[in-house]
Amino acid sequence: MFYSEDLVEDVRSRNDIVDVINSYVGLKKKGNTYTACCPFHNEKTPSFHVSRDKQLYHCFGCGAAGTVYTFLQQYENYTFPEAVEFLADRAGITLPRREMTLQERRDADYSSALKEVNKAAAGYFYYALRQKNGEAAMHYLTGRGLSEETIHRFGLGYSNLYRDDLYQYLKQKGYDDRLLMDSGLVRFDERQGVTDVFWNRVMFPIMDLNGKVIGFGGRVMGDGLPKYVNSQETRIYEKRRHLYGFHIARRSRRQGFILCEGYMDVIAMHQAGFDNATASLGTAFTIQQAMLLKRYTDKVYLAYDSDGAGVAAAQKAIPILREVGISARVISLEPYKDPDEFMKNLGADAFEERIKQAESSIMFQVRIAAGHYNQQDPESRTRFQQEAVKLLAVLQDPLERDNYIEAVAGQYFIDKKKLTDSVNRYGKYMTEQKQYQEAVKEEKPQDIRRQERVRQRKQQPQRLLLTWLVNYPNELFPQLRGRIGPEDFMDPLYQALANQLFHQYEINGTVNPAAIINQYEEADQQEQAASILQTTLQLEPSPEDNSMVITEIVRKVKEESLQHQLTHLQDYNKLQDIIRLKGQISDWNISLTCG
């Protein structure tokens, strides 16, 4: 950890978790908590809960949980120090410079160095575009209709004709060979020596969300192959997690995003005023990219090429977008191949009309399917209808499903009742198949399942007691003094949490769950701890009933602790004390006024 525990807690305490998360996800107040559909998985019913009192969040669907720091680490992919720095800046706190550990410095310095070398390369490409050797590249870009402003905005450049031009430049800047190789900008070969990955190509810098250069795409200016060469994946660049032009698109005031296939399509769209355009990076559209889009919108327009490959790519992207809860519509570019050609020939106003006329993803998929079958041939028509059934069955909302069934039945002259029955049967079958597959996936040998059930049953009272302590510290801690302590929690995680809670109450007379989560730097530990400390109790209607519940929990925790001590007893002088305590437990009574 880069900063002291006190400073980390001070920064956290000055950034209310509800305010921070609400700036990313619309929260609605429900009782003492705030709820929303989880930003980390697709759901229709909100299971994501944020507590202002505890300064914690927890999703009861996927298990995501933690403090405001954890949220930023999961949502923005920040490191813990980056999350601290972001929140400190938000709260107007000036952070002191602090010495890192050797490993921390190495990791941070190396990632920073990779970004620096990419930045240096981007600057060199940008400069080379404006030199005599770059005239052909500049002519190519202006010939594609790009203005100087657009070229500057996207940092476009040119990689020189000489095969080690960039390498020589970066070496003069002081970068070592290991860093240059890891950056993906140069390659080392025993026969050819050191060569640039990119040479004699128009260069497209690829930037992260914060506008930092993390990679490149290079396009040949003629008809040579390969048409594009893209950076290899590095420590700072993973293709499946980034989108081209998204650092600009995410700040657009336009509704939704326009998803394209290539760099030039995105740039042409931005130049025409559609600054919400973005594209995947040299690979098929991924679930990680869909989740990135979902952070900012639930609406995406597909502006893929109108040829067969573009249609196939759209059909692959649609279910991925649907999986994360994004409604996709498909923009028709015909009679032109791609957004770049469309914009040159028909312009922005015509494209605005195409956006308004964009086809729903379901109707698009059904239309494409219909085109694959001869509607006049009964056998072929039956196969089309079976495919349409599969497409419609993915719709979960009854009203949405019925509306689409009605539309498809009307457009393709299918009996609505028969289509509805087929869709519902297939939907039920798919649900059962999914449940079966999940059951098989989770299936474990019987003895292992039995051991897990026994372990969870033993741990449950410990978990429940921690939850009660967080929710009712002032009533419970005084009554537990001399009866239950951190040492009575057998599970290592529960014992660590108990140590923190008991210590906090002893020193401050209260508990601070969020400060405890700050002690865990691993995301899985943060989630486990937060899921315990964030849980809201379902109280019984009367104080007497609640007193009985908590009394039983306390007794079980102590009984399990004493049994553990007996099993591992080495000092037999303590035997009588343990026996005496076991006899007293039945007389314990814990009272609560809540109900």
C-alpha positions, -999 to +999 in steps of 0.1 A: +000+000+000+015+034-010-002+055+017-007+051+054-039+035+068-049+068+085-046+087+052-065+060+032-093+061+058-094+099+057-097+099+019-124+073+021-144+091+048-145+123+027-160+105-003-195+092+005-200+059-013-235+067-023-225+099-040-195+083-058-214+052-071-245+073-080-222+092-104-217+059-123-249+040-116-284+055-109-292+046-073-327+045-058-334+049-021-351+018-006-354+019+032-320+024+047-301+014+016-298+024-021-304-001-049-297-005-086-292-031-112-257-044-107-231-028-130-209-059-129-234-084-143-266-084-164-298-084-144-334-070-147-342-070-109-320-048-088-298-068-064-270-042-060-272-026-026-253+004-012-253+014+025-246+049+035-243+040+071-218+012+065-202+028+034-202-005+017-219-021-014-229-056-021-245-074-050-266-104-039-266-117-074-230-119-084-213-113-050-194-081-059-189-062-027-166-037-010-159-001-003-157+029-025-121+019-033-132-016-044-159-002-066-134+020-085-110-009-088-137-031-103-155-005-124-126+017-136-100-011-135-079+012-112-051-002-089-057+005-052-032+035-052-049+049-083-083+047-066-069+065-036-055+092-058-087+096-077-108+100-045-082+123-029-084+146-060-122+145-058-122+155-022-095+182-027-069+163-006-032+167-014-015+134-010+021+133+003+048+117-016+056+083-001+083+058-008+071+026-025+084-008-018+110-021-043+085-044-060+058-017-061+083+008-076+094-018-102+058-026-112+046+010-113+078+023-130+076-004-157+040+002-166+047+039-166+078+033-188+057+013-213+032+042-215+061+067-219+077+047-247+043+045-265+039+082-260+073+089-275+066+066-305+032+084-311+051+117-310+076+105-335+050+091-359+031+123-357+062+143-365+072+119-393+038+125-410+047+161-415+081+155-430+090+149-466+090+111-462+055+114-448+040+132-478+025+100-492+009+092-459-005+127-455-018+126-490-035+093-482-052+107-452-063+140-468-074+119-498-097+100-475-113+133-466-097+139-432-091+175-421-059+186-403-081+191-371-092+154-373-057+142-379-045+161-349-074+150-327-067+113-332-029+118-332-025+101-366+011+096-379+034+078-402+060+050-396+090+057-418+102+037-447+133+024-429+129-007-410+147+004-378+139+041-379+118+041-347+142+018-329+171+041-335+151+071-324+139+054-291+174+042-284+187+078-287+160+087-261+176+062-237+151+034-237+166-001-233+161-031-255+141-051-230+115-023-226+113-017-264+107-054-270+080-056-242+063-025-257+055-044-289+071-016-310+102-035-321+111-072-327+144-089-322+154-117-347+187-136-348+189-133-386+175-098-393+185-082-360+163-055-346+134-042-368+104-020-362+071-037-361+056-008-380+072+007-411+059+026-441+023+027-427-002+053-416-003+050-378-033+051-356-025+055-318-047+034-295-056+051-262-070+040-229-099+057-212-077+084-199-062+092-233-029+075-227-013+058-257-011+020-251-007+006-286-010+012-323-026+001-355-007+006-388-024+006-422-007+000-455-013+029-480-016+007-511-031-028-517-003-047-498-010-073-472-016-074-444-038-044-447-035-037-409-008-045-384-017-041-348+003-040-316+008-072-297-007-074-263+014-060-235+012-054-198-007-021-205-027-033-236-052-060-239-073-058-271-104-074-256-107-047-229-103-016-250-122+002-278-108+025-304-117+061-299-136+054-267-116+080-247-135+106-268-167+087-274-174+082-237-176+120-232-201+125-261-234+141-254-251+119-279-273+091-267-258+056-269-227+046-289-222+038-325-202+006-329-181+004-361-156-021-374-125-001-382-103+029-373-112+049-404-149+044-399-146+058-363-126+088-375-149+096-404-179+094-380-163+117-355-154+142-382-190+142-394-201+151-358-209+116-345-184+117-317-201+087-300-185+063-325-161+036-314-147+002-326-132-030-314-095-035-319-085-060-346-104-088-330-141-099-328-163-080-303-158-093-268-178-095-236-153-072-219-159-045-245-196-049-240-192-045-203-172-013-209-200+001-230-226-009-204-209+013-179-220+043-198-252+033-217-278+006-224-281+016-261-258+007-289-262+012-327-243-012-349-228+004-380-209-026-393-200-031-430-230-040-452-211-070-468-214-106-457-185-103-432-201-072-416-234-089-413-218-120-397-199-097-373-231-079-363-248-113-357-220-123-333-220-089-315-258-088-309-260-117-283-229-104-265-245-070-261-278-086-251-260-107-224-249-075-206-282-058-209-276-035-239-303-030-265-288-031-299-302-016-332-286-021-366-280+009-390-284+002-427-255+016-447-267+003-481-260+009-509-226+017-494-201-007-477-191+012-445-197+044-426-167+061-442-182+056-477-217+064-466-206+097-451-186+108-482-216+101-505-247+110-485-234+130-455-243+135-419-280+144-423-287+112-442-269+092-415-291+109-388-321+095-407-306+061-408-301+062-370-338+070-366-347+041-389-323+016-373-337-019-371-340-037-338-315-065-334-341-092-332-359-081-364-325-078-381-315-114-371-349-127-383-346-108-416-311-122-422-324-157-414-353-153-438-329-144-466-312-178-462-343-198-470-367-202-499-400-190-484-420-207-512-406-242-503-425-258-473-394-276-460-372-245-463-398-223-448-402-246-418-364-244-411-367-206-413-395-206-388-376-229-364-346-205-366-370-176-359-383-195-328-348-198-314-341-161-319-374-150-303-370-174-273-340-154-259-365-126-250-373-129-213-398-101-208-433-115-216-445-082-232-414-078-253-416-114-264-452-111-274-447-079-293-419-094-313-439-126-319-467-105-333-443-085-355-426-115-369-459-134-374-474-105-393-443-098-415-437-134-424-473-146-425-470-171-396-499-182-374-493-162-342-507-188-318-485-215-333-455-193-332-462-183-296-465-219-285-433-229-302-414-200-288-426-207-252-418-244-255-383-237-268-377-211-241-387-235-214-365-262-229-335-238-230-341-227-194-341-264-183-310-271-203-292-242-188-302-252-153-290-288-160-256-276-174-251-254-143-259-283-120-235-305-139-208-278-138-212-274-101-214-312-094-187-325-071-179-358-055-204-366-027-178-366+001-165-332-009-200-318-010-207-333+024-175-318+038-184-283+024-219-285+039-205-294+073-180-266+071-205-240+060-229-252+088-202-247+114-192-213+101-227-199+097-231-188+134-198-170+132-208-152+100-242-143+115-227-130+147-204-106+128-234-093+109-253-086+141-223-069+157-220-046+127-257-037+128-262-034+166-228-027+181-239-006+210-263-032+222-242-063+217-206-055+225-212-046+262-232-079+267-205-100+250-176-087+271-162-116+290-182-141+270-172-139+234-139-126+219-121-127+185-104-159+195-138-177+195-141-172+157-125-203+142-125-193+105-094-172+097-113-145+078-140-143+104-114-141+132-096-113+114-129-094+110-138-100+146-104-087+157-109-055+138-145-050+151-137-057+187-107-034+185-127-006+169-154-007+195-129-009+224-110+022+211-138+043+196-171+030+211-184+022+176-175+002+145-164+013+110-169-015+085-155+004+055-122+010+073-119-027+079-123-035+042-095-011+034-071-035+051-076-061+023-059-054-010-071-086-028-104-081-045-118-116-035-110-109+002-127-075+000-158-091-015-159-118+012-155-093+040-179-068+025-206-094+019-206-102+056-204-067+069-229-053+044-256-078+050-289-064+062-307-085+089-343-096+085-355-089+120-383-107+138-414-086+147-407-084+184-376-077+205-382-109+225-379-130+193-347-111+182-332-117+216-338-154+213-322-154+178-290-136+189-287-156+221-288-188+201-262-175+177-238-165+206-242-198+223-234-218+191-203-197+184-190-203+220-199-240+219-180-245+187-150-226+201-149-246+233-152-279+214-123-268+192-103-260+224-111-295+238-101-312+206-067-294+205-061-293+243-025-295+253-026-278+287-049-300+308-049-275+336-075-256+314-098-286+312-119-277+342-123-241+329-136-253+296-160-278+312-173-250+335-179-226+306-197-253+287-221-257+316-227-219+318-235-213+282-271-226+285-278-198+311-266-170+288-292-145+276-286-116+252-313-090+251-321-067+222-346-038+221-349-038+183-380-054+167 
